[in-house]
Amino acid sequence: MSKKSQSSDPAALAPKKVHGRKPLWFAVIAIVVWMGISSVAGPLFGQLSTVQKNDNSKFLPDKAESQIVSAQALKFQKSATDEFPALALFIGKVTPAQIASANVFFQGIGAKPLVDAKGVTLKDSSGKDMGLTISTFLTPGSQIISFPSAKSDALLASIPIAGKEATTTLSNKKPALPAVVTALRYYTQQFAATQGWESHLTGIGAIFADLFGAFGSIDSSLLLTTGLVVALILIVVYRSPVLWILPLFSAITALSLAGGVIYELAKHNVIDLDGQSQGILSVLVLGAATDYALLLIARYREELHLEESRFVAMKKAWRGVVEPIIASGSTVTLGLLVLLVASLKNSRGLGPVGAIGIVASMFTILTFLPALLVLFGRWIFWPRIPHFDSEDEKLSGVWAKVARATAAKPRKYWIASATLLVILAGFASTLHANGISSVDQFTKKTDSVVGQAKLADYFSGGQGSPTQVLVPQNKVAEATSALQAIKGVTSVVPTLDGPVIPGGPVPSVKIVDGKVLLNATLIYAADSLPARKMIPGIRSAMHAIDPSIATGGTSAVYADIDAASTRDRNIIIPIILLLIAIILGLLLRSILSSILLLITVVLSFLATLGVGSLVFHHIFHFAGEDSSYPLFSFVFLVALGIDYNIFLMTRIREESIKLGTRAGVTKGVTVTGGVITSAGIVLAATFTVLGILPLVALAEIGFTVGFGVLLDTLIVRSILVPALVHEIGPKIWWPSALAKEESPKN
């Protein structure tokens, strides 16, 4: 009996009569509710940048040795406040008169108002002058004194920016630190010009400010670019001037919901949000939500060919995709939540941030998008409207040919694809994921990066950011001698009870709770890899004198971060693999298929790391990879990469029950090929957009996830997995009853 004659059967048309207009009203109500949610969450999402925390030292656990020193070091300051020192570097011939002039300039710099890069006083959102001076953001009572290089060809001054005040938000909703550094850079450049000097503002304070500035474009350029990329891809995929609007609008709605929830949680210090997490959130939600939307729309379109009522078609489509979408989203969500066991606070923060984004994506696509689709009806697919009882073009397209080719010679295809992945995976051993310095974090040369490089030509690289060693009073002499004997330490001086004024008496050594704070200046820049590698040796030498001696400072902070990243990676990756295996086993009712899928995704991940290593080192010429790179790449690639295998294998299992395993594989690849490939392209493109931010870490993650998703979509899901299932046959479903069946059920 044809579908046409079946559709004329009153029993077949009964669901349409039962539904009437009730589903339409449900759709309208759902849309109104979602509009209300967006009106509240949207403005909160726009303020996410105001609750960011981007200070690396705050990411470490309190028990880290560098954090212990940081807490105790506050007692040695006149004002108990954390500092971000900015280093003003003047390059040129220096005379005693010019040094005196520079000191007068720095004594008065605190009274100068905040200005932009052109010297215009900053204004608030109402257009009035803020009335803020630089002194508001400097450590109270501090004196800024400049000193010349050994050859008197450069001058250096350390400007102590108060951490607490500098990390606040100004009345114009912008972070304070970049504004303070911009004003300092303007004034120091103006003064340098009067002396005929070259001027740079560098140091941790200026580098952090440039990081803040890079993350500041997340709200605008990153989000806009991502939206445009997704829109263009959807237009190409659907070949429709209107259909693309609905999935993109739904994805943006999901992002606003997630952003609103995250804003409230970060504002009340329930979770930590940094610029990297916010950037990943935007591309993750837009990519994942669009993927889920593509899956739903593809299944809906398929059912529209079979059902006269669009409401019945949506009901069947929703039932067909709800399980894989929830399974897929749950896999990613649980994988992200495992980050909560990380010792680094920024990694722990990314876990719930990403998880909230994925849950919002699932919830929105499964409730809001179906309401939009049934409200607009079939015409939204124009000009390729899926009419009832018409032929579905997917059944005779390119993916039908791919499916038949894989079925004809499965061994040839799985051996070839697996060999390619193994070869690429071999290059993963060439990764340099042992951390990168602050100056190497930027893909563009900022003033702070240029200044840091030139600083080493005239002063010790660690000048202005010494390694701090907290020593008992009776061990100072011994510790000082041991530090001076370490290669790479250029000077060791104790913290004094007052500033050193040229020509004046030298203040006494400051003693707090029976301890002295020694400042050891290293030959290397404080955040560089060589400086970090010196920390274990320094700590070993100090612990040999007294186990209570603690070593901190910028170099120690970065060394502790790298160590914590390694610890987190070694603990979290096995947990995620176990969770994914359990979810796959429950979803597919099969142990063998879940193990097989897990192996293919891990192999794809290693192959992607291998390609990434080649690209980063030989094409982009990056200095290396951030220590968190392997973990973040694994979380996103494995958790997201398993999505496409879930989409494919759930459909193969559904078809295998009706057609048998091998025929089910062919049908599953045929009907899911286009939508999964489109979803992979969308997700790859959204993560690649991270490369527009001038940060190496995000560019590396963006490329890795983008390339990895394409590799997984085009090779693993399209060729390797189907070929392996054909090769193994019904046994792939072991130990379920389906493993014993090859012929269709009657």
C-alpha positions in Angstrom: 0.0 0.0 0.0 1.4 3.4 -0.9 1.9 6.3 1.6 -0.8 8.1 -0.3 -3.4 5.5 0.2 -2.3 5.1 3.8 -2.8 8.8 4.4 -6.4 8.5 3.2 -7.2 6.1 5.9 -9.3 7.8 8.6 -7.3 6.0 11.3 -4.1 7.5 10.0 -5.5 10.9 10.1 -6.9 10.6 13.6 -4.0 12.3 15.3 -4.5 15.4 13.3 -8.1 15.7 14.4 -7.3 15.0 18.0 -4.7 17.8 18.1 -6.8 20.5 16.5 -5.5 24.0 17.4 -4.4 23.1 20.9 -0.7 22.5 19.9 -0.7 25.9 18.1 -1.7 27.6 21.3 0.9 25.7 23.3 3.5 26.9 20.8 2.3 30.5 21.2 2.4 30.3 25.0 5.9 28.7 24.9 7.2 31.6 22.7 5.7 34.2 24.9 7.3 32.6 28.0 10.7 32.5 26.2 10.4 36.2 25.2 9.9 37.0 28.9 13.0 35.0 29.9 15.1 36.7 27.2 14.0 40.2 28.3 15.4 39.5 31.8 18.5 37.4 30.9 19.6 39.4 27.8 20.7 42.6 29.7 22.5 40.5 32.3 24.5 38.7 29.6 25.6 42.1 28.4 27.2 42.7 31.8 29.2 39.5 32.0 32.6 41.2 31.4 32.1 43.2 34.6 32.3 40.1 36.8 35.4 38.6 35.2 38.4 37.7 37.3 41.6 37.5 35.3 44.4 37.5 37.9 46.3 34.2 37.5 47.6 34.4 41.1 44.0 34.1 42.3 43.4 30.8 40.5 45.7 28.8 42.8 44.5 27.0 45.9 45.3 28.7 49.2 47.7 25.9 50.2 50.0 26.5 47.3 53.4 27.8 48.5 53.2 30.9 46.4 49.8 31.7 47.8 51.1 31.3 51.4 53.9 33.8 50.6 51.5 36.2 48.9 49.2 36.3 52.0 52.2 36.9 54.3 53.8 39.4 52.0 50.9 41.8 52.6 52.0 42.2 56.2 55.3 43.7 54.9 53.5 46.5 53.1 52.4 49.7 54.6 49.0 49.1 53.1 47.8 45.5 53.2 46.9 45.3 49.5 47.9 43.1 46.6 49.8 44.9 43.8 50.2 44.7 40.0 53.4 46.6 39.4 53.7 48.4 36.1 57.2 49.2 34.9 57.8 52.4 33.2 60.8 51.9 30.9 62.6 54.9 29.3 65.3 54.2 26.8 67.9 56.8 26.0 71.0 58.5 27.5 70.3 59.3 31.1 71.8 62.2 33.1 71.5 62.9 36.9 69.4 65.9 36.1 67.0 63.8 34.0 66.8 61.2 36.8 65.8 64.0 39.2 63.3 65.3 36.7 61.8 61.8 36.3 61.4 61.4 40.1 59.6 64.7 40.3 57.3 63.6 37.4 56.5 60.3 39.2 55.8 62.0 42.5 53.1 64.0 40.8 51.6 61.3 38.6 49.1 60.2 41.1 47.3 63.6 41.0 46.7 63.3 37.2 43.2 62.4 36.0 42.3 59.2 34.2 42.5 59.8 30.5 42.2 57.7 27.3 45.0 57.0 24.8 44.5 60.5 23.3 44.6 62.3 26.7 40.9 62.9 26.9 39.5 62.7 30.4 37.3 59.6 30.9 33.6 60.2 31.2 30.9 58.1 32.8 27.8 56.7 31.0 26.0 60.0 31.4 28.8 62.0 29.7 30.2 63.6 32.9 33.9 63.5 33.9 34.5 60.6 36.3 36.6 62.8 38.6 39.0 60.0 39.2 42.8 60.4 39.5 45.5 57.8 39.1 46.2 57.9 42.9 42.9 56.2 43.5 44.4 53.0 42.0 47.9 53.2 43.4 49.1 51.6 46.7 48.5 54.3 49.4 51.7 55.8 50.7 53.9 54.4 48.0 56.8 56.4 46.6 57.8 55.9 42.9 61.5 56.3 42.4 63.3 55.7 39.1 66.8 54.3 38.8 69.2 54.1 35.8 70.7 51.1 34.1 74.3 50.1 34.6 75.4 52.0 31.5 73.0 54.9 32.1 71.3 54.3 28.8 67.8 53.5 30.3 65.7 54.5 33.2 63.2 52.3 35.1 60.4 53.0 37.6 58.0 50.6 39.3 54.5 51.9 39.7 52.6 50.0 42.4 49.0 49.5 41.1 46.7 48.4 44.0 45.2 45.0 43.1 41.8 45.5 44.8 41.1 48.9 43.4 42.4 48.1 39.9 40.1 45.1 39.5 36.9 47.1 40.1 34.5 48.3 37.5 34.4 52.0 36.5 31.1 53.9 36.2 31.3 53.4 32.4 31.0 49.6 33.0 34.6 49.1 31.9 37.3 47.4 34.0 39.6 49.8 35.9 43.0 48.2 35.2 43.1 48.8 31.4 42.0 52.4 32.0 44.7 53.0 34.6 47.4 51.5 32.4 46.2 53.5 29.4 46.4 56.7 31.4 49.9 55.9 32.8 51.1 55.0 29.3 49.8 58.3 27.9 51.5 60.4 30.7 54.8 58.5 30.6 55.0 58.8 26.8 54.4 62.5 27.0 57.1 62.9 29.6 59.5 60.7 27.7 59.0 62.9 24.6 60.2 66.0 26.5 63.5 64.1 27.3 64.0 62.6 23.9 63.5 59.0 25.2 61.7 56.0 23.9 58.9 54.9 26.3 57.2 51.6 27.2 54.9 50.5 30.0 55.4 46.9 30.8 55.5 44.6 33.9 52.7 42.4 35.3 50.3 45.3 35.7 50.5 46.4 32.0 50.5 42.8 30.7 47.3 42.1 32.7 45.8 45.2 31.4 46.4 44.1 27.8 44.8 40.8 28.7 41.8 42.6 30.1 41.7 44.6 26.8 41.8 41.5 24.7 39.0 39.9 26.7 37.0 43.1 26.4 36.2 42.4 22.8 34.4 39.2 23.7 31.1 41.1 24.2 31.3 42.7 20.7 33.6 41.4 18.0 33.7 37.7 19.1 29.9 37.4 19.5 29.2 39.3 16.3 31.7 37.3 14.3 30.4 34.0 15.6 26.8 35.0 14.8 27.7 36.0 11.3 29.6 32.8 10.7 26.8 30.6 12.0 24.3 32.6 9.9 26.3 32.1 6.7 26.7 28.4 7.2 23.0 27.9 8.0 22.0 29.8 4.8 24.3 27.5 2.8 23.0 24.4 4.5 19.3 25.2 4.2 19.4 27.2 1.0 16.6 29.2 2.4 16.4 33.0 3.0 14.3 32.6 6.1 14.8 29.2 7.8 18.3 30.0 9.2 16.8 32.7 11.4 15.0 30.3 13.7 17.9 28.1 14.8 20.2 31.1 15.1 17.6 33.1 17.1 17.1 30.0 19.3 20.9 29.7 19.9 21.2 33.4 20.8 18.3 32.9 23.2 20.1 30.0 24.8 23.2 32.1 25.1 21.3 35.0 26.8 19.7 32.5 29.3 23.1 31.0 30.1 24.7 34.4 30.4 22.1 35.7 32.8 22.4 32.7 35.1 26.2 32.9 35.0 26.2 36.6 35.7 24.2 36.2 38.9 26.3 33.3 40.1 29.6 35.1 39.4 28.3 38.3 40.9 27.6 36.6 44.1 31.0 34.6 44.0 29.3 31.2 43.6 31.5 30.6 40.5 34.6 32.2 39.0 34.4 33.7 35.5 37.5 34.8 33.6 37.8 36.1 30.1 38.8 32.7 28.6 35.7 31.1 30.1 33.4 33.8 28.8 34.9 33.5 25.3 34.5 29.7 25.3 30.9 30.1 26.6 29.9 32.2 23.6 31.2 29.8 21.0 30.2 26.7 22.9 26.6 27.7 23.3 26.2 29.0 19.8 27.9 26.0 18.3 26.1 23.3 20.5 22.7 24.9 20.3 23.0 25.2 16.5 24.1 21.5 16.4 21.0 20.4 18.3 18.8 22.7 16.2 20.2 21.1 13.0 19.4 17.6 14.3 15.9 18.6 15.3 15.1 20.4 12.0 16.6 17.6 9.9 14.4 15.0 11.7 11.4 17.3 11.5 11.9 17.8 7.8 12.2 14.0 7.4 8.9 13.5 9.2 7.1 16.2 7.2 7.5 13.9 4.1 5.7 11.2 6.0 3.0 13.1 8.0 0.3 15.5 6.7 0.1 17.3 10.1 3.1 19.4 11.0 2.2 18.9 14.7 2.3 15.1 14.4 5.6 15.4 12.4 7.1 17.6 15.2 5.9 15.2 17.8 7.6 12.3 16.1 10.7 14.3 15.3 11.0 15.5 18.9 10.7 11.9 20.2 13.4 10.8 17.7 15.9 13.4 18.8 15.3 14.0 22.4 17.2 10.9 23.6 20.4 11.6 21.5 20.3 15.3 22.3 19.9 14.8 26.0 22.6 12.0 26.0 24.9 14.2 24.0 24.3 17.2 26.1 24.6 15.2 29.3 28.0 13.8 28.2 29.3 17.3 27.6 27.8 18.6 30.8 29.2 15.9 33.0 32.6 16.2 31.3 32.6 19.9 32.1 31.4 19.4 35.6 34.3 17.0 36.3 36.4 20.2 36.1 35.1 21.0 39.6 37.7 18.6 41.0 40.4 20.7 39.5 42.8 22.5 41.9 42.9 25.6 39.7 40.0 27.9 40.3 39.7 29.1 36.7 39.4 25.5 35.5 36.8 24.9 38.2 35.0 28.0 37.0 35.0 26.8 33.4 33.2 23.6 34.4 29.9 25.1 35.7 30.1 28.0 33.1 30.3 25.5 30.2 27.8 23.1 31.8 25.2 25.9 32.3 25.7 26.8 28.6 25.1 23.3 27.4 22.0 22.8 29.6 20.6 26.1 28.4 21.2 24.9 24.8 19.4 21.6 25.3 16.5 23.2 27.1 16.1 26.0 24.6 16.3 23.8 21.5 13.9 21.2 22.8 11.3 23.7 23.9 11.6 27.1 22.1 12.7 26.0 18.6 9.9 23.4 18.2 7.3 26.1 19.1 8.8 28.4 16.5 8.9 25.7 13.8 5.2 24.6 14.2 4.1 28.2 14.5 5.5 29.2 11.1 4.6 25.9 9.4 6.0 24.3 6.3 6.5 27.5 4.4 9.6 28.4 6.6 11.5 25.8 4.5 10.9 27.8 1.3 12.0 27.3 -1.5 12.7 23.6 -0.6 9.4 22.9 1.2 9.0 19.3 2.4 5.5 18.3 1.1 3.6 15.3 2.5 4.2 12.1 0.5 7.0 13.6 -1.6 10.4 12.0 -2.1 13.1 12.8 0.6 16.2 13.9 -1.4 18.5 12.7 1.4 17.9 9.1 0.4 19.6 9.5 -2.9 22.3 12.1 -2.2 26.0 12.0 -1.7 25.8 10.4 1.8 23.9 7.5 0.3 26.8 6.9 -2.0 29.3 7.1 0.9 27.2 4.7 3.0 27.1 2.2 0.1 30.8 2.5 -0.6 31.7 1.8 3.1 29.3 -1.1 3.2 30.9 -2.7 0.1 34.5 -2.7 1.4 34.5 -2.0 5.1 37.9 -3.4 5.9 39.6 -1.3 3.3 38.0 1.9 4.7 38.6 1.3 8.4 42.2 0.2 8.0 43.0 3.3 5.8 41.3 5.8 8.1 42.7 4.2 11.3 46.2 4.2 9.9 45.9 7.9 9.0 44.8 8.8 12.5 47.6 6.7 14.1 50.2 8.5 11.9 48.9 11.9 12.9 48.7 10.9 16.5 52.4 10.2 16.5 53.1 13.9 16.2 51.3 14.6 19.5 54.6 13.8 21.3 56.1 17.0 19.9 53.7 19.2 21.9 55.3 21.7 24.3 52.5 22.1 26.7 54.6 23.2 29.6 53.3 26.8 29.8 54.0 30.0 27.9 55.1 33.4 29.3 52.8 36.3 29.5 54.5 38.1 26.6 54.1 35.0 24.5 50.4 34.8 25.3 49.6 37.5 22.6 49.4 36.9 18.9 50.0 40.6 18.4 52.9 42.7 19.8 51.4 45.0 22.4 53.4 47.8 24.1 53.7 45.7 27.2 55.2 42.8 25.2 57.6 45.0 23.4 58.6 46.7 26.6 59.2 43.4 28.4 61.5 42.2 25.6 63.5 45.5 25.7 63.7 45.5 29.5 66.0 42.5 29.4 68.5 44.5 27.3 69.0 47.1 30.1 68.0 45.5 33.4 67.7 42.0 34.9 64.7 40.3 33.4 63.0 39.9 36.8 63.5 43.5 37.8 60.3 44.8 39.4 58.9 41.4 40.0 61.4 39.6 42.3 61.0 36.1 43.7 59.9 36.5 47.3 61.3 34.2 50.0 59.8 34.2 53.4 62.6 33.3 55.9 62.8 33.0 59.7 64.7 35.9 61.2 67.6 33.7 62.4 68.1 32.1 59.0 68.3 35.3 56.9 72.1 35.2 56.4 72.2 31.6 55.5 69.3 31.9 53.1 70.7 35.0 51.5 74.1 33.2 50.9 72.3 30.1 49.4 70.2 32.3 47.1 73.2 34.3 45.9 74.9 31.0 45.0 72.1 29.9 42.7 72.9 30.6 39.0 70.5 33.1 37.6 69.9 35.1 40.8 71.4 38.6 40.3 70.6 40.1 43.6 69.0 39.3 47.0 67.8 42.1 49.2 65.5 42.1 52.3 62.3 44.1 52.5 63.1 47.3 54.3 61.0 49.2 56.8 60.5 52.2 54.5 61.5 53.5 51.1 65.1 54.0 50.0 65.7 57.7 49.3 68.8 58.7 47.4 71.2 60.5 49.8 69.2 59.5 52.9 69.8 56.9 55.5 69.0 53.2 54.7 65.9 52.0 56.5 66.3 48.9 58.8 65.2 45.4 57.7 61.5 44.8 58.3 60.6 41.9 60.6 57.0 40.6 60.9 56.1 37.7 63.2 59.8 36.8 63.4 60.2 36.5 59.6 62.0 38.5 56.9 60.9 38.8 53.3 63.8 38.4 50.9 63.5 39.7 47.3 65.6 37.7 44.9 65.8 39.2 41.4 66.3 36.7 38.6 68.1 37.2 35.4 65.0 36.0 33.5 61.7 37.8 33.1 59.5 36.8 36.0 56.9 35.0 34.0 59.2 33.3 31.6 59.8 29.5 31.4 63.4 29.7 32.5 62.3 31.7 35.6 59.6 29.1 36.4 62.1 26.3 36.0 64.4 28.0 38.6 61.6 27.8 41.3 62.0 24.1 42.2 65.8 24.5 42.7 65.3 27.6 44.8 62.7 25.8 47.0 64.9 22.8 47.3 67.8 25.0 48.5 65.6 26.9 50.9 63.9 23.7 52.4 67.4 22.3 53.0 68.0 25.2 55.3 64.6 25.2 56.9 61.4 23.4 55.7 59.3 26.3 56.9 60.9 28.7 54.3 58.3 29.5 51.6 59.0 30.8 48.1 56.6 33.0 46.2 56.4 35.8 43.7 55.3 35.9 40.1 57.7 33.1 38.9 56.5 30.9 41.7 52.9 31.6 40.9 53.3 30.5 37.3 55.4 27.4 38.4 52.6 26.4 40.8 50.0 26.9 38.1 51.9 24.7 35.7 52.2 22.0 38.4 48.5 22.2 39.2 47.5 22.0 35.5 49.5 18.7 35.2 47.9 17.4 38.4 44.4 18.3 37.1 45.0 16.7 33.7 46.1 13.4 35.2 43.1 13.2 37.4 40.3 14.6 35.3 40.9 12.9 31.9 40.4 9.3 33.3 37.3 10.4 35.1 35.8 11.9 31.9 36.6 8.8 29.9 34.9 6.6 32.5 31.8 8.8 32.5 31.5 8.8 28.7 31.9 5.0 28.6 29.0 4.6 31.1 26.7 7.0 29.3 27.4 5.4 25.9 26.8 1.9 27.4 23.5 3.0 28.9 22.4 4.8 25.7 23.3 2.0 23.3 22.6 -0.9 25.7 26.0 -2.2 24.6 29.4 -2.6 26.2 31.3 -3.4 23.0 29.9 -0.4 21.0 30.6 2.0 23.8 34.2 0.9 24.1 34.7 1.0 20.3 33.3 4.6 20.1 35.4 5.7 23.0 38.6 4.4 21.4 37.8 6.1 18.0 37.2 9.4 19.7 40.4 9.2 21.8 42.4 8.3 18.7 40.8 11.3 16.9 41.8 13.5 19.8 45.4 12.4 19.7 45.5 12.8 15.9 44.2 16.4 16.4 46.9 17.1 19.0 49.5 15.9 16.5 48.2 18.2 13.7 48.0 21.0 16.2 51.6 20.6 17.2 52.7 20.8 13.6 50.6 23.9 12.8 51.4 25.8 16.0 55.2 25.3 15.8 55.8 25.3 12.0 53.1 27.6 10.6 52.0 30.0 13.4 55.4 29.8 15.2 53.9 30.0 18.7 56.3 29.7 21.6 54.5 26.7 22.9 51.2 25.6 24.5 49.6 26.7 27.7 49.8 24.1 30.5 46.0 23.9 30.5 45.8 23.3 26.8 45.8 19.4 26.8 43.0 19.3 29.5 40.7 21.9 27.9 41.3 20.4 24.4 40.4 17.0 25.7 37.3 18.2 27.5 35.9 19.9 24.5 37.1 17.5 21.8 36.2 14.2 23.4 33.0 15.4 25.0 31.8 17.2 21.9 33.3 14.7 19.5 31.3 11.9 21.0 28.2 13.9 20.1 28.4 12.9 16.5 28.9 9.3 17.3 25.9 9.4 19.6 23.8 11.0 16.8 24.9 8.4 14.3 24.8 5.3 16.5 21.4 6.0 18.1 20.0 6.3 14.6 21.9 3.1 13.5 20.5 1.2 16.4 17.0 2.5 15.7 17.3 1.4 12.0 19.0 -1.9 13.0 16.0 -3.0 15.0 13.9 -2.6 11.9 16.3 -3.5 9.1 19.2 -5.5 10.7 22.6 -4.2 11.7 24.4 -3.9 8.3 21.4 -2.4 6.5 20.8 -0.2 9.6 24.3 1.2 9.3 23.8 2.1 5.6 20.4 3.8 6.4 21.8 5.5 9.4 24.8 7.0 7.6 22.5 8.0 4.7 19.9 9.9 6.7 22.3 11.5 9.2 25.3 12.3 7.0 24.2 15.7 5.8 22.9 17.0 9.2 25.9 15.7 11.2 28.4 17.1 8.7 26.6 20.5 8.8 26.6 20.4 12.6 30.3 19.6 12.6 31.1 22.5 10.3 29.1 24.9 12.5 30.8 23.8 15.6 34.2 23.9 14.0 33.6 27.4 12.6 32.4 28.8 15.9 35.4 27.6 17.8 37.8 28.8 15.1 36.3 32.3 15.6 38.2 32.3 18.9 41.3 33.1 16.8 40.1 36.7 16.3 41.1 37.4 19.9 44.8 38.2 20.1 45.5 35.4 22.6 47.6 32.3 21.8 45.8 30.1 24.3 42.4 30.7 22.8 43.7 30.6 19.2 45.2 27.1 20.0 42.0 25.8 21.6 39.9 27.3 18.7 42.1 25.6 16.1 42.3 22.3 18.0 38.5 22.0 18.5 37.7 23.2 15.0 40.1 20.9 13.3 39.3 18.0 15.6 35.5 18.3 15.1 36.0 18.3 11.3 38.3 15.3 11.6 35.8 13.5 13.8 32.8 14.4 11.5 34.4 13.6 8.1 36.6 10.7 9.0 35.7 9.0 12.3 31.9 9.3 12.1 31.6 9.0 8.3 34.1 6.3 7.5 35.9 4.7 10.5 32.9 3.9 12.8 30.5 2.7 10.0 33.2 0.5 8.5 34.0 -1.0 11.9 30.3 -1.7 12.6 30.0 -3.4 9.1 33.1 -5.4 9.9 31.9 -6.6 13.3 28.3 -7.0 12.4 25.5 -7.6 14.9 28.0 -8.5 17.7 28.6 -4.7 18.0 25.5 -4.6 20.2 26.8 -7.2 22.7 25.5 -8.0 25.3 22.1 -6.7 24.2 19.6 -9.0 22.5 20.2 -7.1 19.2 23.6 -8.7 19.0 21.8 -12.0 18.1 19.7 -10.5 15.3 20.7 -9.8 11.8 17.4 -9.9 9.9 14.6 -7.4 10.4 12.1 -7.9 13.1 8.6 -9.0 12.0 
